[in-house]
Amino acid sequence: MAIIERGEVGSARGQPPGKAPGQTGASRYGDVLGNPQLRRWSMRVGVAAVIGVMFAIVFDLRVGVTVAIIAVIADTVRKARSVPADQAHVRASAAERKTARQLKGLTKQGWHILHAWGVPRYSDGVSDGKIDHLVIGPTGVYAIDSEQWDKRLPVRTLSHLKLFHGPFEKKDRLDEARWEANQASRLLSKALGMEIPVQPSVAIYGPPIPWRIMTVRNVDVYAGGSAKKYLRKKPKVLTAEEVEHIAKVANVALPSKFPE
């Protein structure tokens, strides 16, 4: 069974690349100016030029040129190392890729895995939440979040109500995982006309996890390498036909998808 792929928005077929019909030189010039990458480079070079001129006035031309070049290089490296907040979802994390590789084999056994699936936070359908892996199979429907934590800090729980990573309580992380699963459950239940529970879980990579599966605030927590075993060990509750039907509905019921 192949992993459900997300639809992509593409350009019209049959349209050759290059100059569009009726496009004038002025419109092409406007397109160039509207290119965000070109604007970023223009701003970067402009700022570097100003800095270079200032150093050239204070010292000499050679120093000014050198400083300008260093400024361009430094800003380029800084931008390359950072991911803007509105694009943080674009790249799958290392932990997400590990879980995706681990779950890939399940697709041959009738499971469906939807990676990096969006969930709505606002009434107008706009989504800024993301389920790393929405898994649909014989044992149910699961929302898995993959987390890479510092391996030097221990992981512990308190009365199945609190999760700690070293001195840091992870209540917000658990609340987010539970909220994402509840949103997916609400949308699937509405689309199918029947209750579809979605179990939230967090797969942790890095530090050793001193248990197999621990349910904390209704969220299953386990070592990342055990994700596949976690899904398969539970009793079967769905038939193959039900899995297929839920997967098809999920592919269209969740309103927005994030690219991997």
Beta strands, then each sheet from edge to edge (+ up, - down):
strand 1: 112-120
strand 2: 127-137
strand 3: 140-148
strand 4: 155-158
strand 5: 162-165
strand 6: 168-169
strand 7: 198-205
strand 8: 214-216
strand 9: 219-223
sheet 1: 1+ 2- 3+ 7+ 9+ 8-
sheet 2: 4+ 5- 6+
end
